[in-house]
């Protein structure tokens, strides 16, 4: 869906209300903004970045993946081109 971003990890499919939705991890958000995942998490804690609308907990208790809709990541790509690294 976000084919304009080369080398972006493929989206994850999750089921919401009986429908499958494609979402991206926080790593994809970090990649399109040219920032680290830790930076995105810091921005989230400081409320400078929106909380992930979806979370996925695989069978590992300590893992709680942040997931963002494809449209959100596409918009970040548009914004990211104006950020200074």
DARA-V526141 format. One record per pair of residues at least 12 apart in sequence whose ideal C-beta (glycine too) atoms are under 8 Angstrom apart, sorted by sequence separation. I is the first residue (numbers start at 0). GAP is how many residues later the second one is. D is the distance in whole Angstrom. If there is no record, write none. Layout:
i & gap & d
I & GAP & D
I & GAP & D
This chain:
i & gap & d
10 & 12 & 6
11 & 12 & 7
53 & 12 & 8
54 & 12 & 7
10 & 13 & 5
11 & 13 & 7
53 & 13 & 4
25 & 14 & 5
51 & 14 & 4
52 & 14 & 8
53 & 14 & 7
8 & 15 & 7
25 & 15 & 7
51 & 15 & 6
52 & 15 & 7
53 & 15 & 8
7 & 16 & 8
8 & 16 & 7
51 & 16 & 6
52 & 16 & 7
10 & 17 & 8
8 & 18 & 6
8 & 19 & 6
7 & 20 & 6
0 & 21 & 6
1 & 22 & 7
8 & 22 & 8
43 & 22 & 8
7 & 23 & 6
6 & 24 & 8
7 & 24 & 7
1 & 26 & 8
4 & 26 & 8
25 & 26 & 7
4 & 27 & 6
22 & 31 & 6
20 & 33 & 8
15 & 38 & 7
25 & 39 & 8
28 & 39 & 6
13 & 40 & 6
24 & 40 & 6
25 & 40 & 4
27 & 40 & 7
24 & 41 & 7
31 & 41 & 6
13 & 42 & 6
24 & 42 & 6
25 & 42 & 7
23 & 43 & 7
24 & 43 & 8
28 & 43 & 8
32 & 43 & 6
11 & 44 & 7
22 & 44 & 4
23 & 44 & 5
28 & 44 & 6
31 & 44 & 5
22 & 45 & 6
23 & 45 & 8
27 & 45 & 5
31 & 45 & 4
22 & 46 & 6
23 & 46 & 6
32 & 46 & 7
33 & 46 & 6
22 & 47 & 7
28 & 47 & 6
32 & 47 & 4
20 & 48 & 7
21 & 48 & 5
23 & 48 & 8
31 & 48 & 5
23 & 49 & 5
33 & 49 & 7
32 & 50 & 6
33 & 51 & 5
11 & 53 & 8
13 & 53 & 7
11 & 55 & 6
10 & 59 & 6
7 & 65 & 8
1 & 68 & 6
4 & 68 & 8
0 & 69 & 5
3 & 70 & 8
1 & 71 & 6
1 & 72 & 5
4 & 72 & 6
3 & 73 & 7
1 & 75 & 7
